[in-house]
Amino acid sequence: MANVTFKGEKMTLLGTEQKMGNQAPDFTVLNNDLEPVSLHDYDGKIRILSVVPSIDTSVCSAQTRRFNEEAGGLPNTVVLTISVDLPFAQKNWCAASGLDHVITLSDHKDLSFGKAYGVVMEELRLLARSVFVVNAAGEIVYAEYVSEGTNHPDYEKAIEAAKKA
Protein backbone atom coordinates (compact mmCIF):
# COMPACT_ATOMS: atom_id res chain seq x y z
CA MET A 1 0.00 0.00 0.00
CA ALA A 2 1.01 3.60 -0.55
CA ASN A 3 2.76 5.30 2.35
CA VAL A 4 0.73 8.35 3.29
CA THR A 5 0.98 10.77 6.19
CA PHE A 6 -1.39 13.52 7.25
CA LYS A 7 0.18 16.41 9.14
CA GLY A 8 3.18 14.14 9.69
CA GLU A 9 1.20 11.23 11.17
CA LYS A 10 1.32 7.89 9.33
CA MET A 11 -2.09 6.86 8.02
CA THR A 12 -3.48 3.38 7.45
CA LEU A 13 -5.10 3.24 4.02
CA LEU A 14 -8.07 0.93 3.59
CA GLY A 15 -9.09 -0.60 0.30
CA THR A 16 -7.35 -1.69 -2.86
CA GLU A 17 -4.38 0.31 -4.11
CA GLN A 18 -4.70 1.12 -7.81
CA LYS A 19 -1.84 1.34 -10.30
CA MET A 20 -1.40 2.52 -13.86
CA GLY A 21 -2.58 -0.16 -16.26
CA ASN A 22 -5.36 -1.41 -14.00
CA GLN A 23 -8.94 -1.37 -15.19
CA ALA A 24 -10.57 1.41 -13.13
CA PRO A 25 -12.93 -0.09 -10.56
CA ASP A 26 -16.46 1.23 -10.48
CA PHE A 27 -17.88 2.96 -7.42
CA THR A 28 -21.05 4.69 -6.28
CA VAL A 29 -21.01 8.14 -4.72
CA LEU A 30 -23.58 10.92 -4.32
CA ASN A 31 -23.83 14.07 -6.38
CA ASN A 32 -24.87 17.42 -4.91
CA ASP A 33 -28.55 16.50 -5.35
CA LEU A 34 -28.10 13.26 -3.34
CA GLU A 35 -28.39 11.13 -6.48
CA PRO A 36 -26.12 8.10 -6.90
CA VAL A 37 -23.37 8.47 -9.49
CA SER A 38 -20.89 5.87 -10.71
CA LEU A 39 -17.73 5.91 -12.78
CA HIS A 40 -19.73 4.31 -15.61
CA ASP A 41 -21.93 7.41 -15.81
CA TYR A 42 -18.94 9.01 -17.55
CA ASP A 43 -18.01 6.12 -19.87
CA GLY A 44 -16.41 7.25 -23.11
CA LYS A 45 -14.82 10.28 -21.48
CA ILE A 46 -11.39 10.82 -20.02
CA ARG A 47 -11.87 11.13 -16.27
CA ILE A 48 -9.63 12.98 -13.85
CA LEU A 49 -10.45 11.76 -10.35
CA SER A 50 -9.23 14.50 -8.02
CA VAL A 51 -9.44 13.18 -4.47
CA VAL A 52 -9.34 15.55 -1.50
CA PRO A 53 -9.72 15.10 2.28
CA SER A 54 -12.14 18.05 2.62
CA ILE A 55 -13.18 20.54 -0.05
CA ASP A 56 -13.29 23.51 2.33
CA THR A 57 -9.59 23.58 3.25
CA SER A 58 -6.85 25.61 1.57
CA VAL A 59 -4.96 22.86 -0.29
CA CYS A 60 -8.14 21.00 -1.27
CA SER A 61 -9.72 24.21 -2.50
CA ALA A 62 -6.59 25.08 -4.50
CA GLN A 63 -6.46 21.57 -6.00
CA THR A 64 -10.10 21.77 -7.06
CA ARG A 65 -9.65 25.25 -8.54
CA ARG A 66 -6.52 24.22 -10.44
CA PHE A 67 -8.20 21.22 -12.05
CA ASN A 68 -11.22 23.42 -12.83
CA GLU A 69 -8.94 25.83 -14.73
CA GLU A 70 -7.18 23.05 -16.62
CA ALA A 71 -10.34 21.10 -17.48
CA GLY A 72 -11.75 23.84 -19.69
CA GLY A 73 -9.01 23.19 -22.24
CA LEU A 74 -9.19 19.39 -22.25
CA PRO A 75 -11.47 17.81 -24.87
CA ASN A 76 -13.77 14.93 -23.88
CA THR A 77 -12.59 15.20 -20.26
CA VAL A 78 -14.50 15.42 -17.01
CA VAL A 79 -13.00 16.27 -13.61
CA LEU A 80 -14.61 14.53 -10.65
CA THR A 81 -13.56 15.92 -7.27
CA ILE A 82 -14.32 13.31 -4.63
CA SER A 83 -14.31 13.76 -0.85
CA VAL A 84 -16.31 12.55 2.15
CA ASP A 85 -17.80 16.01 2.64
CA LEU A 86 -21.58 16.00 2.71
CA PRO A 87 -23.21 16.81 -0.64
CA PHE A 88 -24.79 19.94 0.92
CA ALA A 89 -21.38 21.30 1.91
CA GLN A 90 -19.97 20.54 -1.54
CA LYS A 91 -22.90 22.26 -3.23
CA ASN A 92 -22.50 25.38 -1.05
CA TRP A 93 -18.74 25.46 -1.65
CA CYS A 94 -19.21 25.17 -5.43
CA ALA A 95 -21.86 27.90 -5.48
CA ALA A 96 -19.58 30.24 -3.54
CA SER A 97 -16.57 29.37 -5.71
CA GLY A 98 -18.15 29.71 -9.15
CA LEU A 99 -16.57 26.59 -10.61
CA ASP A 100 -17.93 25.32 -13.91
CA HIS A 101 -15.69 22.45 -15.05
CA VAL A 102 -15.49 20.31 -11.91
CA ILE A 103 -18.14 17.96 -10.57
CA THR A 104 -17.99 17.41 -6.81
CA LEU A 105 -19.06 14.02 -5.50
CA SER A 106 -19.47 12.73 -1.96
CA ASP A 107 -18.19 9.36 -0.75
CA HIS A 108 -19.47 9.95 2.80
CA LYS A 109 -22.20 7.30 2.76
CA ASP A 110 -20.43 4.02 1.93
CA LEU A 111 -16.79 4.93 1.20
CA SER A 112 -17.36 3.03 -2.05
CA PHE A 113 -14.81 5.07 -3.99
CA GLY A 114 -12.30 5.23 -1.14
CA LYS A 115 -12.25 1.46 -0.65
CA ALA A 116 -12.13 0.72 -4.39
CA TYR A 117 -9.08 3.01 -4.82
CA GLY A 118 -7.34 2.38 -1.49
CA VAL A 119 -7.57 5.96 -0.23
CA VAL A 120 -9.61 5.72 3.00
CA MET A 121 -7.49 7.00 5.88
CA GLU A 122 -8.72 4.73 8.65
CA GLU A 123 -7.66 7.03 11.49
CA LEU A 124 -9.59 10.04 10.15
CA ARG A 125 -12.33 8.52 7.94
CA LEU A 126 -11.22 10.95 5.25
CA LEU A 127 -9.89 10.25 1.77
CA ALA A 128 -6.17 10.58 1.17
CA ARG A 129 -5.17 13.22 -1.36
CA SER A 130 -4.67 11.50 -4.68
CA VAL A 131 -5.26 11.82 -8.41
CA PHE A 132 -6.23 9.16 -10.93
CA VAL A 133 -6.65 9.63 -14.67
CA VAL A 134 -8.88 7.09 -16.39
CA ASN A 135 -8.91 6.95 -20.19
CA ALA A 136 -12.08 6.57 -22.28
CA ALA A 137 -11.56 2.78 -22.32
CA GLY A 138 -11.63 2.64 -18.51
CA GLU A 139 -7.91 2.05 -17.91
CA ILE A 140 -6.00 3.93 -15.22
CA VAL A 141 -3.29 5.84 -17.09
CA TYR A 142 -2.08 7.89 -14.11
CA ALA A 143 -2.17 7.24 -10.37
CA GLU A 144 -0.71 9.43 -7.64
CA TYR A 145 -1.06 8.91 -3.91
CA VAL A 146 0.28 12.15 -2.44
CA SER A 147 2.71 11.10 0.30
CA GLU A 148 1.77 13.93 2.70
CA GLY A 149 -1.90 14.86 2.80
CA THR A 150 -1.22 18.57 3.21
CA ASN A 151 0.92 18.71 0.03
CA HIS A 152 -0.30 19.38 -3.50
CA PRO A 153 -0.42 16.67 -6.16
CA ASP A 154 1.70 16.88 -9.31
CA TYR A 155 -0.80 18.82 -11.43
CA GLU A 156 1.40 18.90 -14.51
CA LYS A 157 1.85 15.12 -14.66
CA ALA A 158 -1.88 14.50 -14.17
CA ILE A 159 -2.85 17.01 -16.88
CA GLU A 160 -0.24 15.60 -19.26
CA ALA A 161 -1.62 12.08 -18.69
CA ALA A 162 -5.13 13.34 -19.45
CA LYS A 163 -3.93 15.01 -22.65
CA LYS A 164 -2.23 11.81 -23.79
CA ALA A 165 -5.25 9.65 -22.92
C-alpha positions in Angstrom: 0.0 0.0 0.0 1.0 3.6 -0.5 2.8 5.3 2.4 0.7 8.3 3.3 1.0 10.8 6.2 -1.4 13.5 7.2 0.2 16.4 9.1 3.2 14.1 9.7 1.2 11.2 11.2 1.3 7.9 9.3 -2.1 6.9 8.0 -3.5 3.4 7.4 -5.1 3.2 4.0 -8.1 0.9 3.6 -9.1 -0.6 0.3 -7.3 -1.7 -2.9 -4.4 0.3 -4.1 -4.7 1.1 -7.8 -1.8 1.3 -10.3 -1.4 2.5 -13.9 -2.6 -0.2 -16.3 -5.4 -1.4 -14.0 -8.9 -1.4 -15.2 -10.6 1.4 -13.1 -12.9 -0.1 -10.6 -16.5 1.2 -10.5 -17.9 3.0 -7.4 -21.1 4.7 -6.3 -21.0 8.1 -4.7 -23.6 10.9 -4.3 -23.8 14.1 -6.4 -24.9 17.4 -4.9 -28.5 16.5 -5.4 -28.1 13.3 -3.3 -28.4 11.1 -6.5 -26.1 8.1 -6.9 -23.4 8.5 -9.5 -20.9 5.9 -10.7 -17.7 5.9 -12.8 -19.7 4.3 -15.6 -21.9 7.4 -15.8 -18.9 9.0 -17.5 -18.0 6.1 -19.9 -16.4 7.2 -23.1 -14.8 10.3 -21.5 -11.4 10.8 -20.0 -11.9 11.1 -16.3 -9.6 13.0 -13.8 -10.5 11.8 -10.3 -9.2 14.5 -8.0 -9.4 13.2 -4.5 -9.3 15.5 -1.5 -9.7 15.1 2.3 -12.1 18.1 2.6 -13.2 20.5 -0.1 -13.3 23.5 2.3 -9.6 23.6 3.2 -6.9 25.6 1.6 -5.0 22.9 -0.3 -8.1 21.0 -1.3 -9.7 24.2 -2.5 -6.6 25.1 -4.5 -6.5 21.6 -6.0 -10.1 21.8 -7.1 -9.7 25.3 -8.5 -6.5 24.2 -10.4 -8.2 21.2 -12.1 -11.2 23.4 -12.8 -8.9 25.8 -14.7 -7.2 23.0 -16.6 -10.3 21.1 -17.5 -11.7 23.8 -19.7 -9.0 23.2 -22.2 -9.2 19.4 -22.3 -11.5 17.8 -24.9 -13.8 14.9 -23.9 -12.6 15.2 -20.3 -14.5 15.4 -17.0 -13.0 16.3 -13.6 -14.6 14.5 -10.6 -13.6 15.9 -7.3 -14.3 13.3 -4.6 -14.3 13.8 -0.8 -16.3 12.5 2.1 -17.8 16.0 2.6 -21.6 16.0 2.7 -23.2 16.8 -0.6 -24.8 19.9 0.9 -21.4 21.3 1.9 -20.0 20.5 -1.5 -22.9 22.3 -3.2 -22.5 25.4 -1.0 -18.7 25.5 -1.7 -19.2 25.2 -5.4 -21.9 27.9 -5.5 -19.6 30.2 -3.5 -16.6 29.4 -5.7 -18.1 29.7 -9.1 -16.6 26.6 -10.6 -17.9 25.3 -13.9 -15.7 22.5 -15.1 -15.5 20.3 -11.9 -18.1 18.0 -10.6 -18.0 17.4 -6.8 -19.1 14.0 -5.5 -19.5 12.7 -2.0 -18.2 9.4 -0.7 -19.5 9.9 2.8 -22.2 7.3 2.8 -20.4 4.0 1.9 -16.8 4.9 1.2 -17.4 3.0 -2.1 -14.8 5.1 -4.0 -12.3 5.2 -1.1 -12.2 1.5 -0.7 -12.1 0.7 -4.4 -9.1 3.0 -4.8 -7.3 2.4 -1.5 -7.6 6.0 -0.2 -9.6 5.7 3.0 -7.5 7.0 5.9 -8.7 4.7 8.7 -7.7 7.0 11.5 -9.6 10.0 10.1 -12.3 8.5 7.9 -11.2 10.9 5.3 -9.9 10.3 1.8 -6.2 10.6 1.2 -5.2 13.2 -1.4 -4.7 11.5 -4.7 -5.3 11.8 -8.4 -6.2 9.2 -10.9 -6.6 9.6 -14.7 -8.9 7.1 -16.4 -8.9 6.9 -20.2 -12.1 6.6 -22.3 -11.6 2.8 -22.3 -11.6 2.6 -18.5 -7.9 2.1 -17.9 -6.0 3.9 -15.2 -3.3 5.8 -17.1 -2.1 7.9 -14.1 -2.2 7.2 -10.4 -0.7 9.4 -7.6 -1.1 8.9 -3.9 0.3 12.1 -2.4 2.7 11.1 0.3 1.8 13.9 2.7 -1.9 14.9 2.8 -1.2 18.6 3.2 0.9 18.7 0.0 -0.3 19.4 -3.5 -0.4 16.7 -6.2 1.7 16.9 -9.3 -0.8 18.8 -11.4 1.4 18.9 -14.5 1.9 15.1 -14.7 -1.9 14.5 -14.2 -2.9 17.0 -16.9 -0.2 15.6 -19.3 -1.6 12.1 -18.7 -5.1 13.3 -19.4 -3.9 15.0 -22.6 -2.2 11.8 -23.8 -5.2 9.7 -22.9 
